[in-house]
Amino acid sequence: MFDVVVVGAGFGGVYMLHKLRELGFSAIGLEAGADVGGAWYWNRYPGARCDVESLVYSYSFSPEIDAEWRWTERYASQPEIQRYLAFVADRLDIRPMIRFSTRVEKAIFDEARGCWSVGTDTGETFEARYLILATGPISKPVLPDIPGIADFQGQLIHTALWPAAALDFTGKRVGVIGTGSSGVQTIPLVAEQAAHLTVFLRTRNFVVPARNHPLSEDDLAKWEAEKDEIRAGLWSGEIGGAGDVLMAKDLRQARLQPAARYTPEERQTILQRRWDWGGGVVMSSFQDVLTKPEVNDETADFLRGKIKEMVNDPELADLLTPRGYYVGTKRICVGTNYYETFNRDNVEVVDVKAHPIERITAKGVVVDGREHPVDCLIFATGFDALTGAMTAMDLEGRGGLPIQEAWRHGPQTYLGLAVEGFPNMLMIGGPGSPSVLSNVAQTNEFQVDWIGRFLATLRAQGKTCFDVAPGFQESWTHHVNEVVKQSLFATCDSWYVGANIPGKPRAILAYTGGITAYRDKCESVFADGGTVDGFQAA
Ligand code: NA7
């Protein structure tokens, strides 16, 4: 029996395994992919790139890793992040701890023995005292339930299950369904190759230009000189990491001020400077953009105006313009040449909001009675986010309680780290924690450190079994669901609230109270005398 089974070998799982070994726990990692990387292993579609800056979308725990790794671009591409995680895994000698190509299908808590029994698709069973789910917030891809999908005879690809070998679209008619971050990133590159590209457009997203660039010697020198301050700024909320890492301080600080502090002209100047700087920073121009409708509207109008400048045909620009929801309540997309791509002669837009896709045939996609022929159909249709990877398993806690039942009204957690009735189980990047509403690399690292400290605390007390104490999960979940009401997030049908999955209970999945408050709360539970508030242990 192991001390710990860690499920998943992305950012969270790799560091968790290292931490556990450092603390003297025996641990095994189980990973469905053939390598480390998690989301960055699977999402190999052309253009896949992180929208958090590489300098901070990375670990901070090891000065040696910092010194030996050099990021080449402001926003790292999928292959570079994959190389980084492989480098870290090798540098820390983590691979021998992981079973690759091994998907966990079930995990059952054995009450009599106080341990988890974990079954995999390879037919093996692993037993461990503790179960840590580092399964990732966007790891369960979804294909929409469109009639006829199984009849399609061309090539059908989901962006998150992209084949390892590069695909060549030269001379092909390609369709893309979905214009979230994945669609937005891949559409311009597919359009450059394909003979014809049809984009099936439902909800229009706000897309801001990445203005990605190679990191210069000056950029790297600035980072070296300021990285401690920048990392501290990420935790205090002074820095967001979506584009402001190398930004001038005066511009960076606007995000901490309410919009009303500036005149309308000053606000336009700030928005323009941030737009010119590139990346998600235009979204955080003012501190109250996600809490005050009028501030949000001003930012949204600014962004809508930009679409008119980038798309030549005014009618097409209008068709691509998002309306009807607050900007940022659906994740803002960071792209390169997205709107400009629609100026190309080989790109066509089909409005599937006005007329939803009727069916898929052997040769194409039928909308409003017309078949659009395609040789390849790319589904950039997203994920069953945050909870999907967990509820896809047969995961049973005390008394055989299935996780699907425990979360039938939405995820219930304590600090996004533990679930009452699922003893000895912990989560990284899961629901009820900042997860996708934060720099996931940063918050994962924090949660790993927290879990290490928690398990070491139990061990020091000679305890081997814990559960959330009565009332604490209810109170944290209540707080998660209350704090979201102070923002505009809950107003929108997004995957942040589970709205993209038919039948999924509508509830905010990630904690919207901010990472500073989250960190302080998680740290405050370590009480004097070695107890941890909110947990009962035996
Ligand atoms: P998203 O952001 O969930 O985007 C999925 C897209 O697929 C979105 O535009 C959907 O439109 C569209 N979609 C889904 N089903 C359909 C059907 N049936 N018809 C037409 N269009 C459909 O997923 P991504 O992979 O782009 O990004 C997920 C996160 O990964 C991203 O935010 C980053 O954090 C990384 P809808 O909005 O539902 O109208």
Residues whose N, C-alpha, C, O or C-beta is under 5 A from the ligand:
A	BS01	NA7	I138 P144 I177 G178 T179 G180 S181 S182 G183 F200 R202 T203 R331 V352 A380 T381 G382 F383 W495
